[in-house]
Amino acid sequence: MTSEAAAIPTGTNPTAAVLVIGNEILSGRTKDANLGHIAEKLTEIGVRLREARVVPDVEEEVVAAVNALRARYTYVFTTGGIGPTHDDITAACVAKAFGVALERNPEAMARLERHYAAGQLNEARLRMANVPAGGILIDNPISQAPGFQIGNVFVMAGVPNIMRAMLDGILPRLAGGPALHARTVACELGEGVIAAELSALQDRHPALEIGSYPYFRNGFFGVSLVLRGTDEAEVTGAADELAEIIRGLGGTPTVTVGTKG
Amino acid sequence: MTSEAAAIPTGTNPTAAVLVIGNEILSGRTKDANLGHIAEKLTEIGVRLREARVVPDVEEEVVAAVNALRARYTYVFTTGGIGPTHDDITAACVAKAFGVALERNPEAMARLERHYAAGQLNEARLRMANVPAGGILIDNPISQAPGFQIGNVFVMAGVPNIMRAMLDGILPRLAGGPALHARTVACELGEGVIAAELSALQDRHPALEIGSYPYFRNGFFGVSLVLRGTDEAEVTGAADELAEIIRGLGGTPTVTVGTKG
């Protein structure tokens, strides 16, 4: 039995990291609702999310995390910290991470001017038009104040419905990768019963990512075994092998397309 | 207006990081349900959660994250990767991070022997008794297979109800810090309307952490302004100041104890 899981086979797939910025997540006040959504959307287009971090609203922490992640992954997606208040420091931190000036972006300012009634666009709100030099705006169809892209870093709002709208606008401009195919083989055997043969299956299919997720639902314990990879024939073939293994152990496998079974 | 939020005043409070280990979180298959819970529990005992990371089931990633975080924070809490299957590599990775052997722990083995019926404790399940040398067991009242503490690192299960039970057992052994007091001042003004005076309030109270969280509920937009700190008199005094500021801007403040208002 190996003590090391197979590395995720990224192959030619672009990689990504998510950086969640905000004290409220770390204090437990607010439960993050963005990471799982971004993960699903990236997986759909063949981008491999490889890491996520949550950091507080502290300049040196944000700058260090942006620089660590942008050097390592194809794309970095940040959420949070782009509003009008003193604790919204993301734009300034990203400018510092890239070593560029933070500028008042004319197009962002024009959008805010159209959005706010006369006299309402005060200095605090104008901060939301501050974008690192060279940044490209990310549309915000909900409340206008834009996000931005600079280099491989995409800066989005933390409010979930705004973040989702921004991400919908970003996804078409990303280079994706080969589609990731998945099958889930579920059964009501214990994880420990099937572990040895599952490990052998993983060894026979190093290009696949095979995960084992125990569950308890409708009064029954069981395990969902998820097989993922870019070669659909290998994924379905390995799922068939696994179903046969489960039958050999006295179980009744249920094979479904995707990862949710 | 400052472009840098006040650093979280950790004062004499111990600090912590959470490390979530698992491909399933990064693929979006499983939504993490542990970070928010750990954050809340640590905040209650005056431990400041300062960072969280999610990494895949890849040895070098887990080892690097464990070592980066344990050097930086008082406590590190990991979730996930301690089951019986090939993708459960956390114990081996933590042993490697600490440069110690991974050993079969006699007490852990005894617990598994009591839990499983005769003949059911196979080699795969015995892997759940592997603990880095010097590790102290963390009780698992749900399914017996223990977590462990080594140095300042606490290794817990990823299944939420097991993780919660393990954490309940750990919390009494942690040195907490001064209690963190919080008040939330909510009103139906826009964030941008109050931003300038809020920033000035933060400048007058550098020992407090003041966060601004816009909301939309019951058909109304508004903002919750959260003030946190270890000096309760300063927290309540600043909340009173803020309520007065809001009244001055034509708003109607609602002050509640805690961070949820």
Interface residues (C-beta under 8 A of the other chain):
Chain A: M1 T2 S3 E4 A5 A6 A7 I8 V20 G22 N23 E24 I25 L26 S27 G28 R29 T30 K31 D32 L35 G36 H37 I38 A39 E40 K41 L42 T43 R48 L49 R50 E51 A52 R53 V54 V55 P56 D57 V58 E59 E61 G83 P84 T85 H86 D87 D88 I89 A92 L102 Q120 N122 E123 A124 R125 R127 M128 V159 G190 E191 G192 V193 I194 A195 A196 L198 S199 Q202 E209 I210 G211 S212 Y213 P214 V226 R228 T259 K260
Chain B: M1 T2 S3 E4 A5 A6 A7 I8 V20 G22 N23 E24 I25 L26 S27 G28 R29 T30 K31 D32 L35 G36 H37 I38 A39 E40 K41 L42 T43 R48 L49 R50 E51 A52 R53 V54 V55 P56 D57 V58 E59 E61 G83 P84 T85 H86 D87 D88 I89 A92 L102 Q120 N122 E123 A124 R125 R127 M128 V159 G190 E191 G192 V193 I194 A195 A196 L198 S199 Q202 E209 I210 G211 S212 Y213 P214 V226 R228 T259 K260
